[in-house]
Amino acid sequence: MATIEVRKRVEGDLEECVRLLRGVQETAGYPVNWPEDPAHWLTPPAALGCWVVTVDEQVAGHVALTADGASDALVERLFVDPEQTGAGLGRRLLDHCVTVAGEHDRRLGLEVADNCGAAIALYRRAGWREAGRTPVDWRGDQASELIRFEAPTESAVPATGS
C-alpha cells in the first residue's frame, strides 16, 4: 500500500514540480499560459505556504496558499501528476488548504478557468460552492471565464470518500 503524505515544499522539490507542471499543462491546459519562470511562478506573491503531496516519498502534486487581504486566503498552483489523477491526491491538497486557512481564521476561496473541467468537478465534489464568474481574454478560446469558488463550511464538508 502506498504511503501518501502532504508536506511543506522544500527547494529540492522545485525541479520535480516544474516537470509535473509541464505534464499538467500538456494534458489539461493548466496553466493556460506557460510561465516565463515556472519555478518562481510556483511561489506566488503573498504565499502563506507551499506544499507537495508525495506518494512513497515521490512528489506527485503541489499547492500554494496565498493571503487575499487581511482575512481571506486563496488556493493557487494546485496540480497533480497526470499519471496519478483520480487517486485522491488533489483532494488531499485541497483539504490541507482548508485546514491551514481555518488555523489562521481565514475564509478560503479559489479561482479556476472554465476550461479546467476535472478541477471544477473536484471542487464541487469536495463541497465548494461557486461564488461568481469573471470574463477573461487570456488566449483565444481556451478559457472564457474565471470561476470563483468558496470553501465549504465545516458542517457542509462531504465525506472524503467521494
VEXTORMI-870432 format. One record per atom (N, C-alpha, C, CB): residue number from 1; residue in three letters; atom name; x, y, z. Coordinates in steps of 0.05 Angstrom, whole numbers, plus 5000, padded with zeros to 4 digits. Each point is the difference from the previous one (the first is absolute). Glycine has a CB too. Layout:
     n   res   atom     xx     yy     zz
   NUM   ALA     CA      X      Y      Z
...
//
This chain:
     n   res   atom     xx     yy     zz
     1   MET      N   5017   4976   5000
     1   MET     CA   4983   5024   5000
     1   MET      C   5018   5025   5000
     1   MET     CB   4963   4975   5024
     2   ALA      N   5030   5044   4959
     2   ALA     CA   5016   5024   4997
     2   ALA      C   4997   5018   5025
     2   ALA     CB   4995   4998   4950
     3   THR      N   5027   5016   5056
     3   THR     CA   5000   5019   5022
     3   THR      C   4996   5028   4988
     3   THR     CB   5030   4971   5029
     4   ILE      N   4948   5042   4978
     4   ILE     CA   4994   5027   4989
     4   ILE      C   5003   5020   5023
     4   ILE     CB   4968   4981   4965
     5   GLU      N   5046   5041   5029
     5   GLU     CA   5005   5021   5020
     5   GLU      C   4999   5027   4987
     5   GLU     CB   5028   4968   5027
     6   VAL      N   4960   5052   4987
     6   VAL     CA   5002   5028   4993
     6   VAL      C   5020   5012   5018
     6   VAL     CB   4951   5002   4983
     7   ARG      N   5069   5011   5005
     7   ARG     CA   5021   5012   5016
     7   ARG      C   5008   5027   4988
     7   ARG     CB   5017   4955   5014
     8   LYS      N   4997   5061   5001
     8   LYS     CA   5010   5026   4991
     8   LYS      C   5019   4996   4976
     8   LYS     CB   4995   5020   5047
     9   ARG      N   5002   4996   4933
     9   ARG     CA   5018   4998   4977
     9   ARG      C   5027   5010   5008
     9   ARG     CB   4961   5006   4967
    10   VAL      N   5060   4981   5024
    10   VAL     CA   5027   5009   5004
    10   VAL      C   5013   5006   4973
    10   VAL     CB   5004   4972   5042
    11   GLU      N   5018   5043   4959
    11   GLU     CA   5013   5009   4976
    11   GLU      C   5006   4976   4981
    11   GLU     CB   5021   5038   5026
    12   GLY      N   4987   4940   4985
    12   GLY     CA   5006   4976   4983
    12   GLY      C   4977   4988   4986
    12   GLY     CB   5035   4991   5032
    13   ASP      N   4940   5018   4974
    13   ASP     CA   4976   4990   4987
    13   ASP      C   4994   5015   4974
    13   ASP     CB   4982   4986   5044
    14   LEU      N   5029   5038   4953
    14   LEU     CA   4992   5017   4978
    14   LEU      C   5004   4988   4972
    14   LEU     CB   5011   5038   5029
    15   GLU      N   5012   4949   4967
    15   GLU     CA   5005   4989   4973
    15   GLU      C   4978   4980   4993
    15   GLU     CB   5050   5007   5006
    16   GLU      N   4943   4975   5012
    16   GLU     CA   4980   4980   4995
    16   GLU      C   4972   5013   4997
    16   GLU     CB   5027   4966   5026
    17   CYS      N   4968   5055   4990
    17   CYS     CA   4974   5014   4997
    17   CYS      C   4998   5013   4972
    17   CYS     CB   5000   5009   5050
    18   VAL      N   5021   5003   4940
    18   VAL     CA   5000   5012   4973
    18   VAL      C   4995   4978   4979
    18   VAL     CB   5031   5037   5016
    19   ARG      N   4982   4940   4988
    19   ARG     CA   4997   4978   4981
    19   ARG      C   4971   4991   4999
    19   ARG     CB   5048   4985   5008
    20   LEU      N   4940   5012   5016
    20   LEU     CA   4972   4991   5002
    20   LEU      C   4982   5022   4988
    20   LEU     CB   5010   4973   5041
    21   LEU      N   4996   5052   4965
    21   LEU     CA   4983   5022   4989
    21   LEU      C   5000   5000   4970
    21   LEU     CB   5010   5027   5040
    22   ARG      N   5012   4967   4947
    22   ARG     CA   5002   4998   4971
    22   ARG      C   4981   4978   4990
    22   ARG     CB   5048   5016   5000
    23   GLY      N   4951   4962   5013
    23   GLY     CA   4982   4978   4993
    23   GLY      C   4971   5008   5003
    23   GLY     CB   5035   4967   5013
    24   VAL      N   4959   5048   5008
    24   VAL     CA   4973   5009   5005
    24   VAL      C   4992   5020   4978
    24   VAL     CB   5005   4993   5050
    25   GLN      N   5013   5024   4943
    25   GLN     CA   4993   5020   4979
    25   GLN      C   4995   4986   4974
    25   GLN     CB   5028   5035   5024
    26   GLU      N   4988   4945   4969
    26   GLU     CA   4997   4986   4975
    26   GLU      C   4975   4983   4999
    26   GLU     CB   5049   5000   4996
    27   THR      N   4942   4989   5027
    27   THR     CA   4977   4983   5000
    27   THR      C   4974   5014   5008
    27   THR     CB   5031   4963   5010
    28   ALA      N   4971   5057   5007
    28   ALA     CA   4975   5012   5011
    28   ALA      C   4998   5030   4994
    28   ALA     CB   5001   4965   5035
    29   GLY      N   5020   5047   4954
    29   GLY     CA   4998   5028   4993
    29   GLY      C   5004   5019   5024
    29   GLY     CB   4970   4987   4963
    30   TYR      N   5042   5003   5059
    30   TYR     CA   5005   5017   5023
    30   TYR      C   5030   5001   5005
    30   TYR     CB   4955   4989   5020
    31   PRO      N   5056   5035   4982
    31   PRO     CA   4987   5026   4997
    31   PRO      C   4994   5006   4971
    31   PRO     CB   5023   5016   5041
    32   VAL      N   4957   5002   4954
    32   VAL     CA   4993   5007   4973
    32   VAL      C   5024   5010   4985
    32   VAL     CB   4953   5011   5015
    33   ASN      N   5062   5007   4997
    33   ASN     CA   5025   5011   4989
    33   ASN      C   5024   4990   5016
    33   ASN     CB   4975   5041   4983
    34   TRP      N   5044   4946   5003
    34   TRP     CA   5024   4990   5014
    34   TRP      C   5016   5024   5011
    34   TRP     CB   5002   4959   4969
    35   PRO      N   5005   5040   5057
    35   PRO     CA   5015   5022   5012
    35   PRO      C   5028   5002   4990
    35   PRO     CB   4972   4995   5040
    36   GLU      N   5038   5030   4958
    36   GLU     CA   5028   5004   4991
    36   GLU      C   5020   4986   5018
    36   GLU     CB   4986   5045   4981
    37   ASP      N   5009   4956   5045
    37   ASP     CA   5017   4987   5020
    37   ASP      C   4983   4982   5017
    37   ASP     CB   5034   5039   5000
    38   PRO      N   4961   4936   4992
    38   PRO     CA   4980   4983   5014
    38   PRO      C   5008   4995   5029
    38   PRO     CB   4989   4979   4957
    39   ALA      N   5037   5018   5049
    39   ALA     CA   5008   4995   5028
    39   ALA      C   4992   5024   5018
    39   ALA     CB   5038   4971   4984
    40   HIS      N   4966   5053   5005
    40   HIS     CA   4993   5024   5015
    40   HIS      C   4969   5003   5002
    40   HIS     CB   5043   5022   4984
    41   TRP      N   4943   4971   4995
    41   TRP     CA   4971   5001   4999
    41   TRP      C   4987   4983   5021
    41   TRP     CB   5003   5009   4951
    42   LEU      N   5010   4969   5056
    42   LEU     CA   4989   4982   5020
    42   LEU      C   4999   5012   5028
    42   LEU     CB   5018   4963   4973
    43   THR      N   4995   5059   5032
    43   THR     CA   4999   5014   5025
    43   THR      C   4988   5028   4995
    43   THR     CB   5040   4974   5019
    44   PRO      N   4933   5028   4981
    44   PRO     CA   4988   5025   4994
    44   PRO      C   5004   5021   5021
    44   PRO     CB   4966   4975   4974
    45   PRO      N   5032   5051   5019
    45   PRO     CA   5002   5021   5020
    45   PRO      C   4980   4995   5022
    45   PRO     CB   5017   5033   4965
    46   ALA      N   4989   4975   5059
    46   ALA     CA   4982   4998   5023
    46   ALA      C   4995   4970   5008
    46   ALA     CB   4979   5043   4987
    47   ALA      N   5040   4939   5006
    47   ALA     CA   4996   4972   5007
    47   ALA      C   5001   4997   5030
    47   ALA     CB   5021   4986   4956
    48   LEU      N   4959   5000   5054
    48   LEU     CA   5000   4992   5029
    48   LEU      C   5014   4974   5003
    48   LEU     CB   4957   5025   5007
    49   GLY      N   5046   4960   4972
    49   GLY     CA   5014   4974   5000
    49   GLY      C   4996   4986   4974
    49   GLY     CB   4993   4997   5049
    50   CYS      N   5026   4984   4946
    50   CYS     CA   4999   4983   4976
    50   CYS      C   5005   4972   5010
    50   CYS     CB   5016   5037   4968
    51   TRP      N   4968   4944   5021
    51   TRP     CA   5002   4972   5008
    51   TRP      C   5000   4982   4976
    51   TRP     CB   4976   5011   5043
    52   VAL      N   5034   4965   4961
    52   VAL     CA   4999   4979   4980
    52   VAL      C   4986   4976   5012
    52   VAL     CB   5042   5016   4978
    53   VAL      N   4946   4968   5005
    53   VAL     CA   4990   4974   5009
    53   VAL      C   5020   4979   4988
    53   VAL     CB   4950   5015   5002
    54   THR      N   5057   4966   5015
    54   THR     CA   5019   4980   4991
    54   THR      C   4987   4972   5001
    54   THR     CB   5039   5028   5016
    55   VAL      N   4969   4955   4966
    55   VAL     CA   4992   4972   5000
    55   VAL      C   5025   4984   5002
    55   VAL     CB   4958   5009   4972
    56   ASP      N   5045   4977   5050
    56   ASP     CA   5024   4985   5005
    56   ASP      C   5025   5018   4998
    56   ASP     CB   4978   4958   4983
    57   GLU      N   5020   5066   5028
    57   GLU     CA   5020   5020   5002
    57   GLU      C   5007   5014   4973
    57   GLU     CB   5018   4974   5038
    58   GLN      N   4967   5020   4941
    58   GLN     CA   5004   5013   4974
    58   GLN      C   4979   5022   4996
    58   GLN     CB   5019   4957   4981
    59   VAL      N   4990   5067   5012
    59   VAL     CA   4982   5022   4996
    59   VAL      C   4980   4993   4978
    59   VAL     CB   5035   5034   5015
    60   ALA      N   4939   4970   4991
    60   ALA     CA   4978   4993   4982
    60   ALA      C   4981   5023   4996
    60   ALA     CB   5005   4953   5013
    61   GLY      N   4999   5070   5001
    61   GLY     CA   4981   5022   4997
    61   GLY      C   5010   5024   5016
    61   GLY     CB   4962   4968   4992
    62   HIS      N   5025   5055   5004
    62   HIS     CA   5009   5025   5012
    62   HIS      C   4976   5018   5006
    62   HIS     CB   5044   4996   4976
    63   VAL      N   4958   5021   5044
    63   VAL     CA   4980   5021   5005
    63   VAL      C   5014   5023   5016
    63   VAL     CB   4962   4966   5001
    64   ALA      N   5028   5058   4994
    64   ALA     CA   5008   5023   5016
    64   ALA      C   4975   5013   5012
    64   ALA     CB   5041   5008   4970
    65   LEU      N   4963   5004   5053
    65   LEU     CA   4978   5015   5013
    65   LEU      C   5010   5029   5002
    65   LEU     CB   4983   4959   5025
    66   THR      N   5002   5060   4966
    66   THR     CA   5008   5028   5001
    66   THR      C   4980   5017   5016
    66   THR     CB   5022   4994   4955
    67   ALA      N   4989   5027   5056
    67   ALA     CA   4983   5020   5014
    67   ALA      C   4985   5015   4979
    67   ALA     CB   5032   5003   5039
    68   ASP      N   4943   5002   4966
    68   ASP     CA   4983   5017   4983
    68   ASP      C   4987   5020   5018
    68   ASP     CB   4991   4962   4966
    69   GLY      N   5023   5060   5039
    69   GLY     CA   4991   5020   5020
    69   GLY      C   5007   4990   5028
    69   GLY     CB   4963   5015   4969
    70   ALA      N   5024   4998   5050
    70   ALA     CA   5007   4994   5028
    70   ALA      C   4986   4975   5011
    70   ALA     CB   5006   5049   5006
    71   SER      N   4971   4943   4982
    71   SER     CA   4985   4978   5012
    71   SER      C   4994   4977   4981
    71   SER     CB   4981   5034   5031
    72   ASP      N   5028   4968   4945
    72   ASP     CA   4994   4979   4980
    72   ASP      C   5026   4986   4991
    72   ASP     CB   4959   5025   4985
    73   ALA      N   5038   4952   5003
    73   ALA     CA   5022   4985   4988
    73   ALA      C   4990   4987   4974
    73   ALA     CB   5022   4991   5046
    74   LEU      N   4997   5005   4936
    74   LEU     CA   4994   4987   4974
    74   LEU      C   5017   4975   4996
    74   LEU     CB   4987   5045   4981
    75   VAL      N   5001   4934   5009
    75   VAL     CA   5014   4976   4991
    75   VAL      C   5011   5007   4972
    75   VAL     CB   4971   4968   5027
    76   GLU      N   5054   5028   4969
    76   GLU     CA   5013   5006   4974
    76   GLU      C   5020   4978   4993
    76   GLU     CB   4994   5049   5007
    77   ARG      N   5013   4949   4968
    77   ARG     CA   5021   4982   4990
    77   ARG      C   4994   4971   5008
    77   ARG     CB   5033   5038   5002
    78   LEU      N   4942   4954   4998
    78   LEU     CA   4992   4973   5007
    78   LEU      C   5001   4982   4975
    78   LEU     CB   4971   5017   5038
    79   PHE      N   5045   4962   4963
    79   PHE     CA   5001   4981   4978
    79   PHE      C   5010   4973   5010
    79   PHE     CB   5007   5038   4966
    80   VAL      N   4987   4941   5019
    80   VAL     CA   5008   4973   5006
    80   VAL      C   5011   4988   4975
    80   VAL     CB   4966   4995   5037
    81   ASP      N   5054   4988   4967
    81   ASP     CA   5012   4985   4978
    81   ASP      C   4977   4987   4984
    81   ASP     CB   5043   4991   5027
    82   PRO      N   4956   5014   4946
    82   PRO     CA   4979   4988   4984
    82   PRO      C   4998   4970   5002
    82   PRO     CB   5006   5038   4969
    83   GLU      N   5016   4948   5037
    83   GLU     CA   5000   4971   5003
    83   GLU      C   4988   4991   5026
    83   GLU     CB   5040   4998   4971
    84   GLN      N   4956   5021   5048
    84   GLN     CA   4989   4994   5026
    84   GLN      C   4971   5011   5004
    84   GLN     CB   5047   4999   5018
    85   THR      N   4942   5013   4961
    85   THR     CA   4974   5012   5001
    85   THR      C   4980   4978   5008
    85   THR     CB   5012   5035   4966
    86   GLY      N   4969   4972   5051
    86   GLY     CA   4980   4982   5009
    86   GLY      C   5006   4984   5025
    86   GLY     CB   4988   4997   4953
    87   ALA      N   5036   5008   5058
    87   ALA     CA   5009   4985   5024
    87   ALA      C   4994   5015   5025
    87   ALA     CB   5036   4979   4973
    88   GLY      N   4950   5044   5025
    88   GLY     CA   4993   5016   5024
    88   GLY      C   5022   5019   5010
    88   GLY     CB   4972   4962   5012
    89   LEU      N   5049   5041   4972
    89   LEU     CA   5022   5018   5008
    89   LEU      C   4992   5029   4999
    89   LEU     CB   5032   4966   4983
    90   GLY      N   4953   5042   4997
    90   GLY     CA   4991   5028   4998
    90   GLY      C   4982   5007   5024
    90   GLY     CB   5003   4998   4950
    91   ARG      N   4980   4983   5057
    91   ARG     CA   4983   5004   5023
    91   ARG      C   5016   5003   5026
    91   ARG     CB   4964   4974   4977
    92   ARG      N   5057   5010   5026
    92   ARG     CA   5017   5002   5024
    92   ARG      C   5012   5028   5001
    92   ARG     CB   5011   4951   4998
    93   LEU      N   4999   5060   4980
    93   LEU     CA   5012   5026   5000
    93   LEU      C   4979   5022   5006
    93   LEU     CB   5034   4984   4967
    94   LEU      N   4943   5013   5021
    94   LEU     CA   4978   5019   5005
    94   LEU      C   4991   4999   5029
    94   LEU     CB   4985   4994   4952
    95   ASP      N   5012   4983   5059
    95   ASP     CA   4992   4997   5029
    95   ASP      C   5021   5012   5018
    95   ASP     CB   4974   4959   4989
    96   HIS      N   5052   5038   5004
    96   HIS     CA   5021   5012   5015
    96   HIS      C   4998   5030   5001
    96   HIS     CB   5030   4962   4988
    97   CYS      N   4963   5050   4990
    97   CYS     CA   4997   5029   4999
    97   CYS      C   4976   5009   5017
    97   CYS     CB   5019   5001   4954
    98   VAL      N   4960   4984   5046
    98   VAL     CA   4977   5006   5017
    98   VAL      C   5008   5000   5029
    98   VAL     CB   4968   4980   4966
    99   THR      N   5048   5000   5042
    99   THR     CA   5009   4998   5028
    99   THR      C   5018   5024   5007
    99   THR     CB   4998   4950   4997
   100   VAL      N   5022   5056   4986
   100   VAL     CA   5018   5022   5005
   100   VAL      C   4985   5027   5002
   100   VAL     CB   5037   4974   4977
   101   ALA      N   4945   5031   5004
   101   ALA     CA   4985   5025   5000
   101   ALA      C   4984   5002   5026
   101   ALA     CB   4997   4999   4950
   102   GLY      N   4991   4979   5059
   102   GLY     CA   4985   4999   5025
   102   GLY      C   5017   5007   5024
   102   GLY     CB   4969   4967   4979
   103   GLU      N   5055   5022   5021
   103   GLU     CA   5019   5005   5022
   103   GLU      C   5008   5029   5002
   103   GLU     CB   5017   4954   4995
   104   HIS      N   4981   5060   4982
   104   HIS     CA   5007   5029   4999
   104   HIS      C   4975   5018   4999
   104   HIS     CB   5043   4987   4976
   105   ASP      N   4934   5001   5029
   105   ASP     CA   4975   5015   5000
   105   ASP      C   4996   5016   4974
   105   ASP     CB   5002   5003   5050
   106   ARG      N   5004   4984   4927
   106   ARG     CA   4996   5013   4974
   106   ARG      C   4978   4986   4985
   106   ARG     CB   5049   5014   4999
   107   ARG      N   4934   5001   4988
   107   ARG     CA   4981   4989   4981
   107   ARG      C   5015   4991   4976
   107   ARG     CB   4962   5030   5017
   108   LEU      N   5031   4948   4971
   108   LEU     CA   5015   4988   4979
   108   LEU      C   4985   5000   4974
   108   LEU     CB   5024   4972   5033
   109   GLY      N   4989   5035   4945
   109   GLY     CA   4988   4998   4974
   109   GLY      C   5021   4992   4979
   109   GLY     CB   4968   5035   5013
   110   LEU      N   5023   4963   4963
   110   LEU     CA   5019   4994   4978
   110   LEU      C   4987   5009   4974
   110   LEU     CB   5020   4960   5024
   111   GLU      N   4996   5043   4955
   111   GLU     CA   4990   5007   4974
   111   GLU      C   5011   4979   4980
   111   GLU     CB   4997   5050   5012
   112   VAL      N   4986   4943   4969
   112   VAL     CA   5007   4980   4980
   112   VAL      C   4989   5008   4973
   112   VAL     CB   5002   4964   5035
   113   ALA      N   5014   5032   4944
   113   ALA     CA   4990   5006   4973
   113   ALA      C   4978   4979   4993
   113   ALA     CB   5045   5020   4986
   114   ASP      N   4936   4989   4999
   114   ASP     CA   4977   4983   4994
   114   ASP      C   5007   4977   4981
   114   ASP     CB   4971   5039   5006
   115   ASN      N   5053   4960   4984
   115   ASN     CA   5008   4977   4983
   115   ASN      C   5013   4978   5016
   115   ASN     CB   5007   5032   4963
   116   CYS      N   4994   4970   5063
   116   CYS     CA   5013   4980   5017
   116   CYS      C   4978   4982   5013
   116   CYS     CB   5039   5031   5010
   117   GLY      N   4949   4953   4973
   117   GLY     CA   4977   4984   5009
   117   GLY      C   5005   4981   5023
   117   GLY     CB   4985   5003   4954
   118   ALA      N   5038   4983   5045
   118   ALA     CA   5006   4981   5022
   118   ALA      C   5004   5015   5027
   118   ALA     CB   5022   4969   4966
   119   ALA      N   4991   5054   5033
   119   ALA     CA   5003   5015   5025
   119   ALA      C   4973   5010   5010
   119   ALA     CB   5046   5014   4985
   120   ILE      N   4938   4996   4997
   120   ILE     CA   4973   5010   5008
   120   ILE      C   4984   4977   5013
   120   ILE     CB   5001   5035   4963
   121   ALA      N   5000   4942   5025
   121   ALA     CA   4986   4976   5011
   121   ALA      C   5011   4994   5028
   121   ALA     CB   4992   4982   4954
   122   LEU      N   5034   5019   5050
   122   LEU     CA   5012   4995   5026
   122   LEU      C   4989   5019   5021
   122   LEU     CB   5042   4983   4978
   123   TYR      N   4958   5043   5015
   123   TYR     CA   4991   5020   5020
   123   TYR      C   4971   4995   5007
   123   TYR     CB   5033   5033   4981
   124   ARG      N   4951   4961   5000
   124   ARG     CA   4971   4995   5005
   124   ARG      C   4996   4975   5018
   124   ARG     CB   4988   5023   4956
   125   ARG      N   5027   4956   5037
   125   ARG     CA   4998   4975   5017
   125   ARG      C   5009   5005   5028
   125   ARG     CB   5008   4973   4959
   126   ALA      N   5011   5046   5045
   126   ALA     CA   5010   5006   5026
   126   ALA      C   4983   5019   5016
   126   ALA     CB   5045   4992   4982
   127   GLY      N   4932   5017   5006
   127   GLY     CA   4981   5017   5014
   127   GLY      C   5005   5030   4996
   127   GLY     CB   4996   4963   5032
   128   TRP      N   5022   5044   4951
   128   TRP     CA   5005   5029   4994
   128   TRP      C   4976   5010   4984
   128   TRP     CB   5051   4994   5001
   129   ARG      N   4943   5031   5003
   129   ARG     CA   4977   5012   4985
   129   ARG      C   5009   5023   4983
   129   ARG     CB   4969   4986   5037
   130   GLU      N   5019   5014   4939
   130   GLU     CA   5006   5022   4981
   130   GLU      C   4990   5026   5012
   130   GLU     CB   4998   4968   4961
   131   ALA      N   5019   5053   5037
   131   ALA     CA   4993   5026   5012
   131   ALA      C   5000   5022   4979
   131   ALA     CB   5020   4985   5043
   132   GLY      N   4987   5009   4932
   132   GLY     CA   5000   5021   4979
   132   GLY      C   5017   4992   4977
   132   GLY     CB   4992   5034   5035
   133   ARG      N   5005   4982   4943
   133   ARG     CA   5015   4996   4976
   133   ARG      C   5009   5027   4989
   133   ARG     CB   4975   4957   4989
   134   THR      N   5049   5043   5000
   134   THR     CA   5012   5024   4988
   134   THR      C   5009   4993   4971
   134   THR     CB   5014   5018   5046
   135   PRO      N   4978   4997   4934
   135   PRO     CA   5010   4994   4973
   135   PRO      C   5030   5005   4998
   135   PRO     CB   4955   5013   4981
   136   VAL      N   5059   4970   5004
   136   VAL     CA   5028   5003   4995
   136   VAL      C   5006   4999   4971
   136   VAL     CB   5010   4979   5045
   137   ASP      N   5013   5033   4947
   137   ASP     CA   5009   4999   4972
   137   ASP      C   5030   4995   5001
   137   ASP     CB   4963   5032   4984
   138   TRP      N   5044   4944   5024
   138   TRP     CA   5029   4993   5003
   138   TRP      C   5012   4992   4974
   138   TRP     CB   4992   4987   5046
   139   ARG      N   4995   4995   4940
   139   ARG     CA   5011   4990   4974
   139   ARG      C   4978   4986   4985
   139   ARG     CB   5046   4995   5020
   140   GLY      N   4945   5018   4960
   140   GLY     CA   4980   4987   4982
   140   GLY      C   4977   4989   5015
   140   GLY     CB   5037   4989   4970
   141   ASP      N   4955   4986   5023
   141   ASP     CA   4976   4988   5011
   141   ASP      C   5006   4979   5021
   141   ASP     CB   4978   5009   4957
   142   GLN      N   5047   4991   5054
   142   GLN     CA   5007   4980   5020
   142   GLN      C   4983   5002   5025
   142   GLN     CB   5046   5000   4983
   143   ALA      N   4949   5024   5026
   143   ALA     CA   4983   5005   5024
   143   ALA      C   4985   5026   4996
   143   ALA     CB   5033   4974   5031
   144   SER      N   4942   5026   4977
   144   SER     CA   4985   5025   4997
   144   SER      C   4992   5013   5026
   144   SER     CB   4983   4981   4958
   145   GLU      N   5018   5003   5064
   145   GLU     CA   4992   5011   5026
   145   GLU      C   5019   4988   5022
   145   GLU     CB   4952   5005   4985
   146   LEU      N   5051   5012   5036
   146   LEU     CA   5013   4991   5024
   146   LEU      C   4978   4996   5020
   146   LEU     CB   5044   5026   4990
   147   ILE      N   4955   4950   5021
   147   ILE     CA   4979   4993   5020
   147   ILE      C   5011   5002   5028
   147   ILE     CB   4977   4969   4966
   148   ARG      N   5010   5045   5051
   148   ARG     CA   5008   5003   5028
   148   ARG      C   4984   4980   5016
   148   ARG     CB   5011   5049   4995
   149   PHE      N   5003   4935   5022
   149   PHE     CA   4988   4982   5018
   149   PHE      C   5006   5008   5029
   149   PHE     CB   5003   4963   4966
   150   GLU      N   4979   5031   5052
   150   GLU     CA   5004   5004   5029
   150   GLU      C   5001   4973   5013
   150   GLU     CB   4978   5045   4999
   151   ALA      N   5039   4952   5021
   151   ALA     CA   5003   4975   5015
   151   ALA      C   4974   4994   5015
   151   ALA     CB   5050   5006   5004
   152   PRO      N   4944   4969   5000
   152   PRO     CA   4976   4993   5016
   152   PRO      C   5005   5006   5029
   152   PRO     CB   4988   4964   4967
   153   THR      N   4990   5041   5047
   153   THR     CA   5002   5002   5029
   153   THR      C   5004   4972   5011
   153   THR     CB   4970   5042   5001
   154   GLU      N   5041   4955   5023
   154   GLU     CA   5006   4974   5011
   154   GLU      C   4975   4982   4999
   154   GLU     CB   5035   5020   5029
   155   SER      N   4942   4990   4978
   155   SER     CA   4976   4984   5001
   155   SER      C   4991   4990   4972
   155   SER     CB   4986   5025   5041
   156   ALA      N   5024   4989   4938
   156   ALA     CA   4992   4992   4972
   156   ALA      C   5021   4984   4986
   156   ALA     CB   4973   5041   4999
   157   VAL      N   5049   4951   5014
   157   VAL     CA   5021   4985   4987
   157   VAL      C   4992   4971   4996
   157   VAL     CB   5035   5031   5020
   158   PRO      N   4963   4960   4955
   158   PRO     CA   4993   4972   4996
   158   PRO      C   5021   4981   5009
   158   PRO     CB   4973   5014   4961
   159   ALA      N   5020   4961   5043
   159   ALA     CA   5020   4980   5008
   159   ALA      C   5021   4997   4979
   159   ALA     CB   4965   4976   5026
   160   THR      N   5060   5019   4983
   160   THR     CA   5023   4999   4981
   160   THR      C   4998   4976   4982
   160   THR     CB   5027   5023   5033
   161   GLY      N   4955   4959   4970
   161   GLY     CA   4997   4977   4982
   161   GLY      C   4988   5007   4973
   161   GLY     CB   4996   4972   5040
   162   SER      N   4996   5053   4956
   162   SER     CA   4987   5007   4975
   162   SER      C   5019   5005   4978
   162   SER     CB   4963   5019   5025
//
